[in-house]
């Protein structure tokens, strides 16, 4: 059997609040992503979650799916992407989505699916990105010296 797919999970922290608070902008990002990467969209569904402001968009496609869970009060967006299209690199799709939300920090996990028995199939690859301003703030916290009493 020759089935191969790629699963991508991405967490984005401190996203642009003006974007994630506007459900129409998030919907537009998903539709633009589908158009840019030639996904054959079956439908795009909106789903409110348990929180008052929290919501999700679910987009099944002919060769996979794209799901975004958005938590505006936390500035957090979770992305779940699965594709079997060989000509589409899901890592590039994730990077495209990340640019739209402008997070301070993000974590990307890639997992090969359907490799049927190889060890590599079960070992995800991870990448982490921190924006330079966040890196500078973290370094400044370490440099602050407290005066002696």
C-alpha positions in Angstrom: 0.0 0.0 0.0 1.3 3.5 -0.9 -0.7 5.8 1.2 1.2 8.8 2.5 -0.1 11.9 4.3 1.3 14.7 6.5 -0.3 16.0 9.7 0.7 19.4 11.0 -0.2 20.8 14.4 0.7 24.4 15.2 0.2 26.5 18.3 0.4 30.2 18.0 0.6 32.5 21.0 0.0 36.2 21.4 -1.6 36.5 18.0 -2.8 39.9 16.6 -5.9 40.6 18.6 -7.6 42.7 15.8 -7.4 39.6 13.6 -8.5 36.8 15.9 -11.3 38.9 17.4 -12.9 39.3 14.0 -14.4 36.0 12.8 -14.8 37.2 9.3 -11.1 38.0 9.0 -10.3 34.5 10.2 -12.7 33.0 7.8 -11.1 35.0 5.0 -7.6 33.8 6.0 -8.9 30.2 5.7 -10.4 30.8 2.3 -7.4 32.6 1.0 -5.1 29.8 2.3 -7.3 27.2 0.4 -7.2 29.3 -2.7 -3.4 30.0 -2.5 -2.6 26.3 -2.1 -5.3 24.9 -4.4 -7.3 23.0 -1.8 -10.6 21.7 -3.1 -12.8 22.9 -0.3 -15.9 20.8 0.4 -17.4 23.2 3.0 -16.3 25.7 5.7 -18.2 25.4 8.9 -18.2 27.8 11.9 -18.5 26.2 15.4 -18.7 28.1 18.7 -16.8 26.4 21.5 -17.4 26.3 25.2 -16.0 29.9 25.9 -18.1 33.0 25.2 -15.7 34.4 22.6 -14.0 31.1 21.5 -14.8 29.5 18.2 -13.5 27.1 15.5 -13.6 26.9 11.8 -13.6 23.5 10.2 -12.7 23.1 6.5 -12.8 19.6 5.1 -11.2 19.3 1.7 -11.0 16.6 -1.0 -7.5 15.6 0.1 -7.4 16.5 3.8 -8.7 19.2 6.2 -7.8 22.4 7.9 -9.1 23.3 11.4 -8.5 26.4 13.4 -9.5 26.8 17.0 -9.4 30.4 18.1 -9.3 31.8 21.7 -9.3 35.6 21.5 -9.2 36.1 25.2 -5.9 34.2 25.4 -4.5 35.5 22.1 -4.1 31.8 21.1 -4.8 30.0 17.8 -4.5 26.2 17.3 -4.1 24.8 13.8 -4.7 21.3 12.6 -3.8 20.5 9.0 -3.9 17.2 7.2 -3.2 16.7 3.5 -2.4 13.8 1.2 -1.6 16.1 -1.8 2.0 15.3 -2.8 2.4 18.7 -4.5 1.5 20.6 -1.3 4.1 21.0 1.4 2.0 21.4 4.6 4.9 23.1 6.3 4.6 25.9 3.8 0.9 26.1 4.4 1.5 26.4 8.2 4.1 29.2 7.6 1.6 31.0 5.4 -1.1 30.8 8.1 1.4 31.9 10.8 2.3 35.1 8.8 -1.4 36.0 8.7 -1.9 35.8 12.5 1.5 37.5 13.4 2.1 35.5 16.7 4.9 36.4 19.1 5.6 32.7 19.5 4.6 29.5 17.6 5.3 25.8 17.8 5.0 23.6 14.7 4.8 19.8 14.9 5.0 17.7 11.7 4.0 14.0 11.5 4.2 11.7 8.6 1.0 9.5 8.3 0.4 6.2 6.6 4.0 5.1 6.4 2.9 1.6 7.5 5.4 0.3 10.0 8.5 2.5 9.7 9.8 4.0 12.9 9.9 7.5 11.2 6.2 7.4 10.9 5.8 7.6 14.7 8.4 10.3 15.4 7.2 13.9 14.9 9.5 16.8 13.9 9.1 20.0 15.9 10.1 23.6 15.2 9.7 26.6 17.4 9.8 30.2 16.4 10.0 33.3 18.6 9.7 36.8 17.3 12.8 39.0 17.9 10.9 41.4 20.1 9.8 38.5 22.4 13.4 37.3 22.5 14.6 40.7 23.5 12.0 41.0 26.3 12.9 37.6 27.7 16.6 38.6 27.6 15.9 41.8 29.4 14.1 40.0 32.2 17.3 37.9 32.8 19.5 41.1 32.9 17.5 43.0 35.5 19.6 43.1 38.6 17.8 43.6 41.9 19.4 46.1 44.4 20.8 44.8 47.6 18.7 45.7 50.7 
